[in-house]
Amino acid sequence: GRVTDDWDRRCLMAILGKFYTPALLEDPNYAFGPGYKVPTDATNLQSYLRFAKALPDAESTEVFGLDPNAYITLELQESSSMLSAVLSIQPRAGGSGGNSVTPDEVVKAMAARMHAEVPAALDTETEAGPSTFVVNETTGLLPPLATLLKQEIEKFNRLLTRMRTTLEDLGNAIEGKIVMSLELDKAFTSFFNGAVPELFSQVAYPSLRPLQSWFADLQVRVKFLREWLKRGEPVVFALNVFFFPQGFLTSVLQTFARKHQVAINSLSFEFSVYNEAANDGDLDERPSDGVIVSGLYMEGARWDAARGVVADSQPREMYSYMRPIHFLPALGAQPDPERFDCPVYKTSKRAGALSTTGMSTNFVLSVSLPSDRDPQLWIWKGVAFLLNLNE
């Protein structure tokens, strides 16, 4: 029941290939990981017992093909789970001290401060620049990326409207001016615990961030779209700002298809990394075809810009920011077995509902990257790109 798409199957086959291989019988020094060699004396029960007792007390992450940083990820998840359990049973009553602040005062102040900082709605009528929504004279249609921008603006405006309404109602409910409904009571608890309220997440993009970080990320997203609205298409597109990044990529393919008069279903992406560009600001020229994309974070490995290949993570480095990548539509691009197809997910959960395409709603696409090592290694390590971090 866990194998629901091709990526699950790829992972499963990579893991099984490590344990079901002729090397088990042919190579006397074959090992699954440090300290986990195949037993050479398999003549009787006692030899097996001695072998089992000699195994390390604590399993190494390398036995499962994972990066040593995987232990840190596990500990962070367990700590987060424990703290969530503690918060769920925390009483809402204030302290007994004379100067203590009540939960009502804390949440009311948070809601008021956030309400004052909620970005203004994006207005396509008054804010749009002269080059943003230019209709093609030949087709009479807006460019695909302009259409996508309008769709994204509509989604963000719906979220911003929901936030302003919720924050106003929450403040009034705390003051007793309106009834504290069940939804507002849940929002109150979420605010007090530093979590994103369900009223927000219902109309928001997927995210696992806590409330303050989520709100700061929202402001960055709206700022990017407002700059695009006012000044036209940017040189570098931040893939992690979109509600629906798959729609953005489809718009890029559609732009290429219209320009070169080819069928969109015959196109796929080729990828090249700008190793010399440490950040988006280092690039000031748009490519003639395709787009430059940023906003990707690699988990389980890192990008070695000096060598131009995927490399092992640095110790205690959970994520590494990826250099900008040129997404170039191409006809009949063939997969290269020497390159690593790195999946891109919206959040670190990596799981989502199964869409009509047969892929998870959390999955965006795969990016083919050069590797000077067996690509199977990165599959064992669970290497992937994330669009949104947890903090």
Disulfide bonds with the S-S distance in Angstrom:
none
